[in-house]
Amino acid sequence: MKTPHNARNRSDSARVFGGLPFRILGLLSLALLPIGLIAVNQTKRVSDIARENAELLLLTRTEKASFGERIVIEQARGAARLLGSLQQELDEPGQCEEYLRAFLATNSRFSFIGVLPKSGVMECSSSGQLFDFSGFDNFQPMMDAESANVTVNQEAPLSGKSVIIVSEPYYELGAFQGMISVSVPHERLTEQDTDAQFDDLMNVITFNAQGDILTASGPLDEALLDTPRDSDLVGLISQGAYSFSGRDRQGQPRIFSIVPIIDGTVYTIGVWATDTQAAQRYLNQLPPWIFPALMWVVSLAVALFAVHRLVIRHVRRLGRLMRDFAKSRALPTERDEAIPTVELAEMEDDFHEMARVILQDEANLENNLRDKNVLLKEVHHRVKNNLQLISSIMNMQIRRAQSPETKEVIGRLQDRVLSLATIHRDLYQSQSGGRVNAGNLVREIIEKSLEIAADGDDAMRTEIDIEDVMLFPDQAVPLSLLMSEATTNAMKYLGPDQEGRSWIEASLTTQGDTGCVIRFANSVAGETTAESTGLGAQLINAFTLQLGGDIETQETEDSYTMVLTFQIASFTNEATDY
């Protein structure tokens, strides 16, 4: 009994999903699920706290690193507010200029102080020069905002230096009058070396609410390269301090810490390398599921180890013995005396007994089959000998016959008998379970017939293309007889075509798994003198019916073509009625 192909496929897929290891994994996973969920929750809480502490450390260090800039900017804001409150006492330009110079002399951090009214024309400043700022791009927005701001100018129009300009509004009788501006040179900001202790801090950059970079611990003109490439500085402004990881504008991985140092006005961004200790504390936070996963893996590994030691390895060994027995049909001699369970030991004993019974039954079947094959070959051998004897008798009769017609008729009968003898000879020699190679039979019949009929005629062209086809005698016999008749008829009516050449073409090809196509064609003369009895055509049609095929013929002025198609039949055991 054959196993259906789909059942075999189900068996192959079940080896993984229906096996004992997979089912144990599933059951243990369900058992460990509640514990795993609790562990994930606890681990997530611990991971969040560790990440918050690491972020707080980075923010604290960033704020500390920008402490110097914060102090200087706050001092400049304080000075501007103080001068703004005294502006009513500085109405005279000369007195205002003198006071601002005296104030600047006592504060070495500042390089310039000026009073910028709403008109934009600065008349009172520590430089004593008159300057019109009304044409500057940021002048009118600053006046409209009426609020403090911090800007940067790398080429200040009065001092010609790179400065930070801290501006505070001043009022008179409650009405906004303009801004008090205090300039701090960048060269004096570098004296505040508060970030030297943080070697892993790549850069400390301060910027205002408009996204303009005010200061940097590195070169100011290169500071933009250290900022995040996926966002501008204005987009980094938030309600509080925070950190995030990303890449700078040069593509290097960095950690960025944003800290507001003057609310709504000035912010600091710390740029940290990712390979430093402080950054690793922030980045290398294990996923909350890692510890539950490790616990699950260890638990399953222990369970699978136990099951493998007790069951799986013994079952696989027994399966290997079964496969070896199926391949070699050798009685297994290997026995495992260390099987830990009684059930598995009984299974192995049952297998050994089953293998012994199968080998004994197969030996009996092989003996019976051998006897039947010997008898069947003897039958085919005797039939072949008898047919050859009949052929010899016919040959003697041909030599005694006087009439050419009689010799021709007996000769054709002799060819048919020899075809049958050839088939039984191949059956006698066949090792294919009673089937014969019909391709060899057809090829032999055609070649012998053409060799006898051609009688040394080298002008005749033959093309024979015969494939190997295995048939049972029920189809091999009519097929060989059909090709013998077709060859005989072709030689009977063979003649030169319009080009003066005689030819015969024969082919046997397969189509798909069970289809066969026979094509036989020959040249004919325009007019033939051969007489037709119609017996050959009748035999060909009869053999076609026995093959269960269909035949088509086509005749032209100089050719005759026969095409036969049939299906290869399987062996049928026909019962005999008595």
C-alpha positions in Angstrom: 0.0 0.0 0.0 1.5 3.3 -1.1 1.6 6.3 1.2 -0.2 9.4 -0.4 2.1 12.2 -1.3 0.2 14.8 0.8 0.4 12.5 3.8 4.2 12.3 3.4 4.3 16.1 3.3 2.2 16.4 6.5 4.6 14.0 8.1 7.6 16.1 7.1 6.1 19.3 8.5 5.0 17.6 11.7 8.6 16.7 12.5 9.2 20.3 13.5 5.8 21.5 14.8 4.4 18.2 16.0 7.6 16.9 17.6 8.2 16.5 21.3 10.8 19.3 21.7 8.4 21.8 20.1 5.5 20.9 22.3 7.6 21.0 25.4 8.8 24.5 24.4 5.2 25.6 23.9 4.0 24.3 27.3 6.9 25.7 29.2 6.5 29.0 27.5 2.9 29.2 28.6 3.9 28.2 32.2 6.6 30.9 32.3 4.6 33.7 30.7 3.2 35.3 33.9 6.6 35.3 35.5 8.1 36.7 32.3 5.6 39.6 32.2 6.4 40.5 35.8 10.1 40.3 35.1 9.7 42.5 32.0 7.8 45.2 34.0 10.4 45.2 36.8 13.3 45.3 34.4 11.7 48.1 32.5 11.4 50.2 35.6 15.0 49.6 36.6 16.1 50.4 33.0 14.1 53.6 33.0 15.6 54.8 36.3 19.1 54.0 35.1 18.5 55.9 31.8 17.2 58.9 33.7 20.2 58.9 36.0 22.6 58.7 33.0 20.7 61.5 31.2 20.8 63.6 34.4 24.5 63.1 34.6 25.0 64.4 31.0 22.7 67.4 31.6 24.5 68.3 34.8 27.9 68.1 33.1 26.7 70.1 30.2 25.3 72.8 32.4 28.5 72.9 34.4 30.6 73.1 31.2 28.6 76.2 30.1 28.7 77.8 33.6 31.3 80.4 32.5 29.3 81.6 29.5 26.2 81.8 31.7 27.9 83.9 34.3 29.2 86.4 31.8 25.9 86.7 30.0 24.1 87.1 33.3 26.6 89.8 34.3 26.0 91.6 31.0 22.3 91.4 31.5 22.6 92.8 35.0 24.8 95.6 33.8 22.3 96.5 31.1 19.4 96.5 33.5 21.3 98.7 35.9 22.2 101.2 33.2 18.6 101.1 32.0 17.3 102.1 35.4 19.8 105.1 35.5 19.0 106.3 31.9 16.8 109.1 33.2 19.9 110.6 35.0 22.0 110.4 31.8 20.0 112.7 29.5 23.0 114.8 28.5 25.1 113.0 25.8 28.4 114.1 27.2 27.4 113.0 30.7 26.1 109.7 29.4 29.3 108.9 27.4 31.5 109.7 30.4 29.4 107.6 32.7 29.4 104.6 30.3 33.2 104.8 29.9 33.7 104.9 33.7 31.4 101.9 34.1 33.3 100.0 31.3 36.6 100.7 33.0 35.4 98.9 36.1 34.2 95.8 34.2 36.9 94.3 32.1 34.7 91.6 30.7 32.8 94.1 28.5 34.2 95.8 25.5 31.3 98.2 24.6 28.1 99.7 26.2 25.6 101.7 24.2 22.1 103.1 24.4 20.1 102.3 21.4 16.8 104.3 21.2 13.8 103.3 19.0 15.1 105.6 16.3 18.1 103.4 15.8 20.6 106.3 16.0 23.0 105.6 18.9 24.3 108.9 20.3 25.3 107.7 23.8 27.9 104.9 23.9 31.2 104.1 25.6 33.0 104.7 22.3 31.7 108.3 21.9 30.8 107.7 18.2 27.5 108.3 16.5 26.1 105.2 14.7 22.9 104.4 12.9 21.6 100.9 13.5 18.2 101.4 11.9 19.2 99.7 8.7 20.2 96.4 10.3 18.0 93.4 9.6 17.4 92.5 13.2 16.9 96.0 14.5 13.2 96.4 13.9 12.2 92.9 15.1 14.2 93.6 18.3 12.3 96.8 18.9 9.0 95.2 18.1 9.7 92.4 20.6 10.5 94.9 23.4 12.2 92.0 25.3 15.8 91.0 26.2 17.8 89.2 23.6 21.3 87.9 23.0 22.9 88.0 19.5 26.3 87.5 18.0 28.3 89.6 15.6 31.7 88.3 14.5 32.6 91.7 13.1 31.1 94.3 15.4 30.8 97.7 13.5 32.2 99.7 16.4 34.9 97.5 17.9 35.6 95.3 14.8 35.8 92.2 17.1 33.7 89.0 17.4 31.3 89.8 20.2 28.2 88.7 22.0 25.6 91.5 22.3 23.3 91.3 25.3 20.4 93.7 25.0 17.9 94.7 27.7 14.9 97.1 27.2 14.8 100.3 29.2 11.7 102.5 29.9 10.8 106.0 30.8 7.7 106.6 32.8 6.6 103.1 31.9 7.0 103.6 28.2 9.5 101.6 26.2 12.3 103.8 24.9 14.9 101.4 23.5 17.6 98.9 24.4 20.8 99.0 26.5 23.4 96.9 24.6 26.4 95.4 26.3 29.1 93.7 24.1 31.2 90.8 25.4 34.2 89.8 23.3 34.5 86.1 22.5 38.2 86.2 23.4 37.2 87.0 27.0 34.7 84.2 27.1 37.4 81.6 26.4 39.0 82.6 29.7 36.2 80.8 31.4 37.7 77.3 31.1 35.0 75.4 33.0 34.7 72.4 30.7 38.4 71.3 30.7 37.7 68.6 33.2 35.3 66.8 30.8 37.6 65.2 28.3 34.7 63.2 26.7 32.8 66.4 25.9 33.4 67.2 22.2 31.9 70.7 22.2 29.8 73.1 24.2 27.7 75.4 22.1 25.4 78.2 23.2 22.7 79.6 21.0 19.8 82.0 21.2 16.1 81.6 20.6 16.6 82.4 16.9 19.0 79.6 16.4 22.1 81.7 16.1 25.3 80.2 17.6 26.7 82.5 20.3 29.7 80.6 21.7 31.5 77.3 21.3 34.3 75.6 23.2 35.8 74.9 19.8 36.3 77.2 16.7 33.1 79.3 16.4 33.0 79.1 12.6 33.1 75.3 12.7 30.6 74.8 15.6 27.7 74.2 13.2 29.3 71.0 12.0 28.9 69.5 15.6 25.1 70.2 15.7 22.5 67.5 14.9 22.1 67.0 11.2 18.4 66.1 11.3 17.3 69.3 13.0 18.1 73.0 13.2 18.9 74.7 16.5 15.4 76.3 16.8 13.8 72.9 16.6 15.9 71.8 19.6 14.3 74.4 21.9 12.1 72.7 24.4 10.4 73.5 27.8 13.2 71.9 29.7 16.5 70.0 29.6 16.8 66.7 27.8 19.2 64.4 25.9 19.0 62.4 22.7 21.3 60.4 20.4 21.9 61.0 16.8 24.6 62.1 14.2 26.2 65.4 13.7 26.5 67.2 10.3 29.7 65.3 9.6 27.9 61.9 10.1 29.6 61.0 13.4 27.4 59.4 16.1 27.0 61.7 19.1 24.8 62.3 22.2 23.4 65.8 22.4 22.3 67.4 25.7 20.1 70.5 25.6 20.0 72.8 28.6 18.4 76.3 28.8 20.8 78.5 30.7 18.8 81.8 30.4 15.0 81.1 30.2 13.6 81.8 26.7 16.8 83.5 25.6 20.0 81.4 25.6 20.4 77.6 25.4 23.4 75.3 25.6 23.9 72.1 23.6 26.6 69.6 24.8 28.1 67.3 22.2 29.3 64.0 23.7 31.3 61.2 22.0 29.5 57.8 22.1 32.5 55.8 23.1 33.0 57.5 26.5 31.9 56.3 29.9 29.2 58.9 30.4 27.7 58.3 27.0 27.8 54.5 27.4 25.7 54.8 30.6 23.1 56.6 28.5 23.2 54.4 25.4 23.9 50.9 26.8 20.6 50.3 28.5 19.6 46.7 28.1 16.1 46.1 26.7 13.6 45.3 29.5 13.0 41.8 28.0 16.6 40.6 28.0 16.6 39.1 31.5 13.2 37.4 31.1 14.4 36.1 27.8 17.5 34.7 29.4 15.5 33.1 32.1 13.2 31.6 29.5 16.1 30.3 27.5 17.8 28.7 30.5 14.6 27.1 31.7 13.9 25.6 28.3 17.5 24.5 27.9 17.3 22.6 31.2 14.0 21.0 30.3 15.1 20.1 26.8 18.3 18.6 28.2 16.3 16.4 30.5 13.9 15.3 27.8 16.8 14.7 25.4 18.6 12.5 27.9 15.5 10.5 28.9 13.5 10.3 25.7 14.6 12.0 22.5 18.0 10.5 22.0 16.7 7.0 22.4 13.8 7.7 20.1 16.1 9.1 17.5 18.4 6.1 17.8 15.5 3.8 17.3 14.4 5.8 14.3 17.9 5.5 12.9 17.9 1.7 13.3 14.6 1.6 11.5 15.9 3.7 8.6 19.0 1.6 8.4 16.9 -1.5 8.3 14.7 -0.1 5.6 17.8 0.7 3.4 20.0 -2.4 4.0 17.4 -5.0 5.1 19.9 -6.2 7.6 18.7 -7.4 11.0 19.9 -4.8 13.6 22.3 -6.2 16.1 22.8 -3.0 18.1 21.0 -2.8 21.4 21.0 -0.1 24.1 21.1 -1.6 27.5 21.0 1.8 29.1 17.5 2.8 28.1 16.1 4.6 31.2 12.4 3.8 30.7 10.6 0.4 30.4 8.3 1.7 27.6 11.3 2.5 25.3 13.0 -0.8 26.0 9.8 -2.6 25.0 9.5 -0.5 21.8 13.1 -1.6 20.9 12.3 -5.3 21.6 9.2 -5.0 19.4 11.2 -3.5 16.6 13.8 -6.3 16.6 11.0 -8.9 16.5 9.2 -7.0 13.7 12.4 -6.8 11.7 13.0 -10.5 12.0 9.5 -11.4 10.8 9.8 -8.9 7.9 13.0 -10.4 6.7 11.6 -13.9 6.9 8.5 -12.9 4.9 10.6 -11.1 2.3 12.8 -14.1 1.9 9.8 -16.3 1.2 8.4 -13.8 -1.3 11.7 -13.5 -3.1 11.9 -17.3 -3.5 8.3 -17.4 -4.9 9.0 -14.6 -7.2 12.3 -16.1 -8.4 10.5 -19.4 -9.2 7.8 -17.5 -11.2 10.3 -15.5 -13.1 12.2 -18.6 -14.1 8.9 -20.2 -15.3 7.9 -17.1 -17.2 11.2 -16.8 -18.9 11.1 -20.4 -19.9 7.6 -19.8 -21.4 8.9 -16.9 -23.5 12.0 -18.9 -24.5 9.9 -21.8 -25.7 7.5 -19.5 -27.5 10.4 -17.8 -29.2 11.9 -21.1 -30.3 8.5 -22.3 -31.6 8.1 -19.1 -33.6 11.5 -19.4 -35.1 10.7 -23.0 -36.0 7.6 -21.8 -37.8 9.7 -19.2 -39.5 12.1 -21.9 -40.7 9.3 -24.0 -42.0 8.0 -21.0 -43.9 11.4 -20.3 -45.3 11.5 -23.9 -46.6 8.1 -23.4 -48.2 9.3 -20.2 -49.9 12.2 -22.0 -51.5 9.8 -24.7 -52.9 7.1 -22.3 -54.1 7.0 -21.7 -57.8 4.7 -18.6 -57.9 6.2 -15.2 -57.0 2.9 -14.2 -55.4 3.0 -17.2 -53.1 6.6 -16.4 -52.1 5.6 -12.8 -51.3 2.6 -13.8 -49.2 4.6 -16.4 -47.3 7.5 -14.0 -46.9 5.2 -11.3 -45.3 3.8 -13.9 -43.0 7.3 -14.9 -42.1 8.2 -11.3 -41.2 5.2 -11.1 -38.9 6.2 -14.4 -37.2 9.8 -13.1 -36.8 8.4 -9.9 -35.2 6.6 -12.0 -32.6 9.7 -14.0 -32.0 11.7 -10.9 -31.5 9.3 -9.7 -28.9 9.4 -12.9 -26.9 13.2 -12.9 -27.1 13.3 -9.5 -25.5 10.8 -10.6 -22.9 13.0 -13.6 -22.1 16.0 -11.3 -21.6 14.1 -8.4 -20.0 14.8 -7.4 -16.4 12.1 -4.8 -16.2 9.2 -6.7 -14.7 7.7 -8.1 -17.9 8.1 -5.0 -20.0 10.2 -4.6 -23.1 11.9 -1.7 -24.7 9.5 -1.1 -27.7 12.0 1.5 -29.1 14.6 -1.2 -29.6 12.0 -3.5 -31.2 10.8 -0.9 -33.6 14.3 0.2 -34.5 15.4 -3.4 -35.2 12.3 -4.2 -37.3 12.7 -1.1 -39.4 16.4 -1.5 -39.9 16.2 -5.2 -40.9 13.3 -4.6 -43.2 15.1 -1.7 -45.0 18.3 -3.7 -45.1 16.6 -6.6 -46.9 14.4 -4.5 -49.2 17.0 -1.9 -50.1 19.4 -4.7 -51.5 22.4 -2.3 -51.7 20.4 0.7 -53.0 22.6 3.5 -51.6 20.5 6.2 -53.3 17.7 5.7 -50.8 17.8 8.2 -47.9 16.6 7.0 -44.4 16.0 9.0 -41.2 15.2 7.0 -38.1 14.6 8.7 -34.8 13.3 6.2 -32.2 13.2 6.9 -28.5 13.2 4.2 -25.8 9.7 3.4 -24.6 8.9 0.6 -22.1 5.7 -1.2 -22.9 3.9 -4.3 -21.7 3.4 -7.1 -24.3 -0.2 -6.1 -24.7 1.0 -3.0 -26.6 4.5 -4.1 -27.6 3.2 -6.9 -29.9 0.7 -4.8 -31.9 3.2 -1.9 -32.1 5.9 -4.0 -33.6 3.6 -5.7 -36.0 2.2 -2.3 -37.0 5.7 -1.0 -37.8 6.5 -4.1 -39.7 3.4 -3.7 -41.9 4.2 0.1 -42.3 7.7 -0.7 -43.4 6.6 -3.4 -45.8 4.0 -1.1 -47.4 6.5 1.7 -47.6 9.0 -0.5 -49.5 6.2 -1.8 -51.7 5.1 1.7 -52.9 8.5 3.4 -52.5 9.5 5.6 -55.5 11.5 8.7 -56.3 9.9 12.0 -55.5 9.9 15.1 -57.8 13.6 15.6 -57.1 14.3 12.0 -58.1 15.3 10.8 -54.6 13.7 7.9 -52.6 13.5 8.3 -48.9 11.9 6.9 -45.7 11.4 8.8 -42.4 10.4 7.0 -39.1 10.2 8.4 -35.6 8.8 7.3 -32.2 8.6 10.1 -29.6 7.0 10.5 -26.2 4.7 13.3 -25.2 4.3 14.0 -21.5 4.3 11.1 -19.1 2.2 8.5 -21.0 1.8 9.8 -24.6 3.5 8.3 -27.7 3.6 9.6 -31.3 4.7 7.4 -34.3 5.4 9.1 -37.6 6.2 7.1 -40.7 6.6 8.7 -44.1 8.0 7.7 -47.5 8.4 9.0 -51.0 6.2 7.7 -53.7 6.3 8.0 -57.5 3.7 10.0 -59.3 2.3 6.7 -60.8 2.8 3.3 -59.2 2.5 -0.2 -60.8 2.3 -2.1 -57.5 -1.1 -3.8 -57.0 -2.8 -3.2 -53.6 -4.7 -5.9 -51.8 -5.7 -3.7 -48.9 -4.5 -6.3 -46.3 -1.7 -4.2 -45.0 -4.0 -1.2 -44.3 -6.5 -3.5 -42.6 -3.8 -4.9 -40.4 -2.5 -1.5 -39.5 -6.0 -0.4 -38.5 -6.5 -3.5 -36.4 -3.2 -3.0 -34.6 -4.1 0.6 -34.0 -7.3 -0.5 -32.3 -5.3 -2.9 -30.1 -3.0 0.0 -29.1 -6.0 2.2 -28.3 -4.7 4.9 -30.5 -5.7 7.2 -33.3 -4.2 7.2 -36.8 -4.0 9.9 -39.5 -2.7 9.6 -43.0 -1.8 12.2 -45.6 -1.0 11.6 -49.3 0.5 14.0 -51.7 1.8 13.6 -55.2 5.2 12.4 -54.1 4.9 11.4 -50.4 2.8 9.3 -48.0 2.7 10.1 -44.2 1.2 8.1 -41.4 0.9 9.6 -37.8 -0.2 7.4 -34.9 -0.8 8.6 -31.3 -1.6 6.4 -28.3 -1.3 6.3 -24.6 1.1 3.9 -22.7 -1.1 1.5 -20.8 -0.4 0.0 -17.4 -0.5 -3.7 -16.8 -4.0 -5.2 -16.6 -4.8 -8.7 -15.3 -7.7 -9.9 -17.3 -9.6 -12.8 -15.7 -10.5 -15.8 -17.9 -14.1 -16.9 -18.0 -14.7 -20.6 -18.2 
